[in-house]
């Protein structure tokens, strides 16, 4: 009798493994390399949030161009930015916040580079 615990004894059949799996927000790519003892030597993950980063940035820029009026950031503008980011379901920690409660740090920057206005939401 082995007791109540289940033990698995697996040997190494390859020093490298690569895979992909679909997740709600896009494809997750895995790339693992191990040594002869099975200890991880290198791990490379390509997650959907990183793949969607350019599109999220462009969405936020488009929202800013359309809704920025004057030198101040308003709460309705923050809500629009939040909505734009949520379209990409960036990660569990952001997507599970109630609407209007996503942590944000938004800066309005003038063409010469100085900060016109900054607004934080924790």
C-alpha positions as CSV (number, residue, x, y, z in Angstrom):
1,X,0.0,0.0,0.0
2,X,1.4,3.4,-1.0
3,X,-0.8,5.4,1.4
4,X,-3.2,8.2,0.6
5,X,-0.8,10.3,-1.5
6,X,-0.4,9.8,-5.3
7,X,3.2,10.0,-6.5
8,X,4.2,10.2,-10.1
9,X,7.7,9.3,-11.3
10,X,8.3,10.6,-14.8
11,X,11.6,10.7,-16.7
12,X,12.9,13.3,-19.1
13,X,12.0,12.6,-22.7
14,X,13.1,15.9,-24.1
15,X,15.2,18.9,-23.0
16,X,12.8,21.4,-24.6
17,X,9.1,21.7,-24.9
18,X,7.1,24.2,-26.8
19,X,3.3,24.5,-26.8
20,X,0.4,26.9,-27.3
21,X,-3.0,27.1,-25.7
22,X,-6.0,29.2,-26.3
23,X,-7.1,31.5,-23.5
24,X,-10.1,33.9,-23.3
25,X,-7.9,36.9,-24.2
26,X,-5.8,35.1,-26.9
27,X,-3.1,32.5,-27.5
28,X,-0.6,31.7,-24.8
29,X,2.7,30.4,-26.1
30,X,5.0,28.3,-23.8
31,X,8.7,27.5,-24.4
32,X,10.6,25.5,-21.7
33,X,14.1,24.2,-21.6
34,X,15.4,21.9,-18.8
35,X,18.7,20.3,-17.9
36,X,19.3,16.5,-17.6
37,X,17.9,16.6,-14.0
38,X,14.7,18.2,-15.1
39,X,15.4,21.6,-13.6
40,X,14.2,24.6,-15.6
41,X,17.0,26.4,-17.4
42,X,15.0,28.8,-19.5
43,X,11.3,29.7,-19.7
44,X,9.8,32.0,-22.4
45,X,6.1,32.8,-22.2
46,X,4.4,35.0,-24.8
47,X,1.0,36.1,-23.3
48,X,-1.9,37.7,-25.0
49,X,-1.7,40.9,-23.0
50,X,1.7,41.5,-24.5
51,X,0.4,40.7,-28.0
52,X,-2.4,43.1,-27.6
53,X,-0.3,45.9,-26.1
54,X,0.1,47.9,-29.3
55,X,-3.6,47.7,-30.0
56,X,-4.5,48.8,-26.5
57,X,-2.1,51.8,-26.8
58,X,-3.6,52.8,-30.1
59,X,-7.1,52.5,-28.6
60,X,-6.2,54.7,-25.7
61,X,-4.6,57.3,-28.1
62,X,-7.7,57.3,-30.2
63,X,-9.9,57.8,-27.2
64,X,-7.7,60.7,-26.0
65,X,-7.8,62.4,-29.4
66,X,-11.6,62.1,-29.5
67,X,-12.5,63.0,-25.9
68,X,-9.8,65.3,-24.6
69,X,-11.2,68.8,-24.4
70,X,-9.0,71.3,-22.7
71,X,-6.0,70.8,-20.4
72,X,-7.6,68.5,-17.8
73,X,-8.5,64.9,-17.6
74,X,-12.0,64.2,-16.5
75,X,-13.6,61.2,-14.8
76,X,-15.7,60.5,-17.9
77,X,-12.5,60.4,-20.0
78,X,-11.0,57.9,-17.5
79,X,-14.1,55.8,-17.9
80,X,-13.7,55.8,-21.7
81,X,-10.1,54.8,-21.4
82,X,-11.0,52.0,-19.0
83,X,-13.7,50.8,-21.4
84,X,-11.1,50.8,-24.2
85,X,-8.7,48.7,-22.2
86,X,-11.3,46.3,-21.1
87,X,-12.1,45.5,-24.7
88,X,-8.9,43.5,-24.7
89,X,-9.5,41.7,-21.4
90,X,-5.8,42.4,-20.4
91,X,-5.6,40.2,-17.3
92,X,-7.6,38.8,-14.5
93,X,-6.5,41.5,-12.0
94,X,-7.7,44.3,-14.3
95,X,-10.7,42.7,-15.8
96,X,-12.2,41.7,-12.4
97,X,-12.5,45.3,-11.1
98,X,-15.9,46.8,-11.1
99,X,-16.6,49.3,-13.9
100,X,-15.2,52.7,-12.9
101,X,-12.8,51.1,-10.4
102,X,-9.9,50.0,-12.6
103,X,-6.6,51.4,-11.3
104,X,-5.3,54.0,-13.8
105,X,-2.6,56.6,-14.0
106,X,-3.2,59.0,-16.9
107,X,-1.1,61.9,-17.9
108,X,-2.0,64.6,-20.4
109,X,1.3,65.8,-22.0
110,X,1.7,68.9,-24.1
111,X,3.5,68.9,-27.5
112,X,6.6,70.4,-25.8
113,X,6.7,67.4,-23.4
114,X,5.5,69.0,-20.1
115,X,2.7,67.4,-18.1
116,X,-0.5,69.4,-18.4
117,X,-2.6,67.3,-16.0
118,X,-2.3,63.9,-14.3
119,X,-5.0,61.8,-12.7
120,X,-4.7,58.7,-10.6
121,X,-7.3,56.1,-9.8
122,X,-6.3,53.4,-7.2
